[in-house]
């Protein structure tokens, strides 16, 4: 097993991989709680029950999709990247497609299934890998740094250190509140351990923060350890209903927009995540991603699997950078993450102790680590600085990795052509330029 996962080559061992996989799981575990609430439209009043997905079934579908996706990534592509239903895509699924367009959630799942199948075809033909490798190194560095800012902002938001403000959009939160103080404590203790170069500092910081939260009553003790697994029957196979029962619903402009949106956002969210995690782990070779085709195929297969179980698009998680920061370097860490998602089916009460205040410090620290790629960008070349900066700043400001990539990639060919460097632009980048403009015009 050590030989298959190249432990010696990567300078890792079982202990580092297990801690890294566990850290990634803990950083991602919130999706097991948030996704069922999102897809069931929990808290939304005045809508018929048939618009709501079964919460228990979605919980099981989320865990199974995350487990299978992470195992695919670990075993097939051998990358330390966890997968699960993506945030943002689940909101689009629930609020834009089901609630906004009035499309049945079963048909929405069919859209997810179709986007996944298209992804598999693109991955097997090598087109997705070709596109990722055509992206210039400078923009790859910008994507990594932008994601770092994005997840740092996400961490500050989850800790309520940064809050919404009607006048300035964002503002400093109330730092005297217990949960926020707990997150600040977690950040401080993690920074201290990182500075002291303690292996697994992020993981130990999360555990320490959880224990302190329980001691001071900020995190509730679980009322039980093991619980029964809910039935997945209400959502399992529902993605096939529209195909056999109402095939005409698949030949509409609305359905086409749904598939394209799932396809677009997952493609570039995944591309950004793969590049960022590979950069952080030191796995990039000559600005290219080794085994990119296998990684993209694993991601595509996970989306199809998730749709069959009954959940929105499954994608690679940027929280995997927390596991990399804790020591993960190989696919064995993803195998650990996948197994933990399977175990989570039986230990769901324990997940509620992993609150956003516990995971926030990890996200903030990872953002610091990822910002190091800023130093690799040629800032003195304005034609490079403009698209790189727009890529970086747009991610946190638009709350979307894909949108940040789109804006930066639109400006890159423009600045390069005007500066007389058009021959340095890969033909694929010109194609992406057209696609991104069409995306903003017809979808956004």
N, C-alpha and C positions, 0 to 999 in steps of 0.2 A: 504493500500500500504506500509506503514511504517513497518507493521508486516511482510508482504511477503518478503521485502528486508532486514529485520532484522536490522533496524536502531539502535534500542536501544542496541542490542547485539554488534554491531560493533562500537558504540559510534559516530554515524554520524547523519546528518540531511539533509533536503532538500537543504539548502543553500550550504553546502559543496559538496553535490553530483552534484548539477547543475554547480557549479564552476569547479569541477573536470571533469565533462563530457564536458563542454565547452573548458577547457584547453586541454583535449585529442583531441577534434575535431580540435582546432587551430594547435596543433602540427602535426596532420595528414593531414590537409587540402591541403598541397602541392601535395598530390597524385592525386587530382582532376585536377591538371594542368600537372603534370609530366607524369602520366599514358597515357593520350591520345597522348601526344607528342611521348612517347616511342613506343606504339603499332602501331601508324600510320607511324613509321619510319621517322618522321619529320626531315628534314635536311640531310637525306641520298639521294644522287642523283644517277641517272642512273639505277633506278629499275622501273619495270612496275607498273602501278597504282593498278593492281589487288593484288599486294603484300601488299598494304597499307590498314589498317583498317580505317574506317571513323572516323575522329577525334571527331566530335560532338556526334556520337553514342557511342563512347568509353567513353566520358565524362559522359554521362547519365548512361551507364552501370557501370562505376566506382562508381558513387554516389549511385546508387541503390544497388549494391553489398555491399558497405560499410554500407549503412543504414540497410539493411536486416541482414547482418552479425552481426552488433553491437546490433541490437534488439534481435536477437537470443541469443547472449552471455549474454545480460542483463536479459532477461526474463527467459530463460531456465536454464542457469548456474549461473546467479546472480553474475557474476564477473565484476569488473570495467575495462573491456578490450574492446577497439575498434578494429574493423576489417575492412580491405580494401584490394584491390589488392596489393600484396607484391612487394616491390622493390627487385631487383635481379631476382626474378622469372619472372617479366615482361621483364627484359633485356634478360633473357634466351629465353623467348617466342619470342621476336622480332628479336634479333640478331643471336641467335644460331639456333633456329628452323626454323623460316620463312626465314631469310636472309641467314644464313649459310647452312642449309640443303635443302633450297628451297621448304619446305613443305608449302602448302596453309595455311593461317591463320585460315581458317575454320576447317581444320584437327587438327591444333594445339589446337583450342578450344575444339575439341573432346577429345584430350589428357587430357586437364584440367578437363573436365567432368568425364572421366573415373577415374582419380586419386581421384576426390571428392567422387564418388560412392564407390570406394574401401575403402576410409577413413570412410565412413558411416558404412560399414559392419564391419570394424575393431573396430569402436567405439561402435557399438551396441553389439558386442561380448565381449567387455571389454578388448580386447587385448592391445589397445593403453594405457588405464588407467593402466593396469598391468605393461607395460613397463616403464611408467613414475615413478610409485611407486617403481620399482625395482632399479632405479638409486640411488646410495648411497648418503647420505646427503652431504658428502664432495664434490662430483662432482656437486651437485645441487648448493652449495655455489659458486663453481668455475664458473658455468654457469652464475649465477647472476652477479658476479664480472666481468666476461668476457664481458657480454652484456653491463655492465656499461662502461667499457673502449671503447667498440665498438661505443656506441652512443655518448660518449664524443668526440671521434675522428671524428665521423660524424658531430657533432656540430662545432668543430674547422674547419673542412673542409668546411662546408656550409658557415661559416663566413669568409672564406679565411684567417683565422689566420694561418692555416697550408695549404700549397699548394704543388703540385707535383714538383719534382726536378729531372732532368735527371741524376744527379750525385749521389745524396743521397736518391732518391725516394721521400722523403718529406723534407720540409724546412719551415722556418718561412715566412709567407707572408708579403706583403707590408701593414704595420699597419697604414700608412698615408691615405689610401683610405677611402672615405666617408662611403661606406657600411660596411667595416670592423670596422671602428670606431663606427658605429651605433651598431654593434653586441657587441663590447667591452663595450659600454655604457650600453646596455641591460644586459650584464653579471654582471657588477658592481652594477647596481641598484637592480637586482634580488638578488645578494649576500647580499647586505645591508638589504633588506627586509627579507631574510631568516634568517640572523643573529638576526634580531629584532623579529623573530618568528611571522611574520605577516601571518595569514591564507590566502591562495591563492596567496602567494608571486610570484610564477611562472607566474600565469595568469596575475596579475597586472603588472608584469615586461614586459610581451609581449605587453600588451595594451599601457603602457608608451613608450616602444620602438617604437611601430607603430606611435604613435602621434608625437614623436620627429622626426622620419623619415619623416613624412609628412611636418612638420614645416620647416625642412632644405632641402626639395626637394629631399630626398634620396628615398622616396617612393611616387609613383604617386597617386594622388587622383583619386578615381574611377570616370569614366565619366558618369556612371549611376548606379543606385542601383539594379534595377530589369531587367531581360532579359528573353526572351522566352526560353523554354526548347527545345533543339534539338531533332530530331527524333532518336529513338533507333532502328528503323526498319532495318538499314543496317547490324546490328550485332545480333539482337535478334533471337535466335533459330538457328544461323548458326552452332552451335556445333553439330547439328543433321544431317547436310548435308552429311558429309562423311559416316555416318552410313547407310543412305538410297541411296545415289547417287554413292558412290565409296567405298563399304565395304572392298574391297581388300586392300585398303591403310592402313587399320587397322591391317593387318596381316604381318607387316614388322618389321625388327629389329629396324629400326629408330623410328617407332611409339612406340615400347616397351620401348626403351631408354627414349623417351619423357615422357611417363607415369611414369616410375620408378623415373626419375629425379624430376618431379613435386611432386610425392608421398614422396620421401625421404626428399627433402629440406623443404617442407611444414610441414611434420611430426616433424622434429627436430627444425625447427624455432619456430613452435607453442609450442612444449614442453618446449623449453628454455624460451620463452616469458611468458607462464603460470607460470612456476616456479619462474621466476624473479619478475613478478608483484605480485604474491601471497606472496612471501617472503617480498617484500617491504611493502605490505599492512598489513602484519602480519596475513595472512589468512591460512598459513600452519599449519597443525595439526600433530604433531609427525612425521615430515619430509614427510608427505603425503599431497596430494592436495585434499581437500574435493570437491566433485562433479566434479572430473576430467573428468569422463565419459561424463557428460552433457556438459562441456566446450569443449571437443574434438568433440562431436557430433555437437554442434553449429558451430564450425569451419569448419567441414566437409560439413554441409548443406550450409554454406556460399560459399564454393568453387563451389558446384554444381549450386547454384543460380547465382553466378557471371559468370560461364561458359555459362549458358542459356542466360543471358543478353548480354554477349559478351565481357568478359574481362578475363585477366589471373588470376591465382590462388589467391583467397581471403584468407588472413591469419590474425592471431592475431598480433597486432602492438605493438612493444616495446615502442613506443611513449606514450602508455597508462600509463607508469610510470610517465609521466609529470602530468597526471590527478590525479594519486595516491598521488604524492608529493603535489598537490594542495588541497588534502583532500578527494578524492573519496575512498570509501571503499566497496560499494555495486554495484549490477547490475543496480541500477537506473541511475548511471552515464553513463553506456553504452547505456541505453535507451535515455538519453539526447543526447549523441553523435550520435546515429542513427537518431533521429529526425532532428538534425542539418544538417546531410548529405542530408536528404530529402529536407530541406529548401534551401540547397546550390544549388539545381537544378534551383531555381528561382533567387538566389542572387549571381550568379557566378562572376559578376564584383567586388564584395567586396573581393573575395578570393585573388585577385591579390595584395592586400595590405599586406597579410600575406606572407612576403618574407622569404627566408632562413635566412636572418640576424635577423629576428624577432624570429624565432623558435630556432636558434642555441643556445642562452643562456639557454633556457629550457632544451635542450638535454645535455648540459655540466653539469648543476646543477644536473640533474637526475643521470648522471654518477657518480658524487661525492657521492650521496646518496646510490647508488647501490654498490659502492666499499666497503661499510661497511662490506659486507659479507666476505671480505678477512680475517677479524679477526677471523672468525669461522673455518677456514681451519687449519688442523694440519700440519703446515709447518715443524715441527721438525721430522715428519715421512716422510722419503724420498720417500717411496713407494706411499704416498698420494700426496706429494708435486709435484712430476714429472707430473702425469696426470692432476692435478689441474692447475699447471702453464701452461702447454701446451694448455689446454682448454682456459684459460684466454688470453694468449698472441696471440694465433692463430686467434681469432675472429677479432681483429682490423687489424692484419697483412695480413690476407687473405680476409678481407672485407666480411666475411660470418660467421654468427652464427652457421649454420649447420656444416661447415668445422671445426670450433673450437671444437664443440662437438665431431665430428668424431675422430679427432686427440687425444683428451684427453681420449676418451672411448677406443681407441685402446691400449693406454699405460696402462690404469688402470688394466686390467686383467694380463698383463705381469708383472708389478711391484708387484702386490699382490701375484701372484703365486711364483715368485722368492723369495719374502720375507717370504714365508711359511704361508701366510694368505689366501690361495685359498678357504677355507671353508666360508670366509666372503663375497665372491663374489657370487651374485645371478646368477643362471644358465642363466637367460635372458641376463646378461652382456656378457657371453661367446658367446651367439648367436649374439648379437650386434657387438661383436668384429669381427666375421666372415663377417657379413653384411657390416660393414664399410670398411674392407679391400677390399671386392669385389667392393664396390662403387668406391674406388680410382683406382682400377685396370681396371674396365670395363667402368666406366662413366667419371670420372675426366680425 
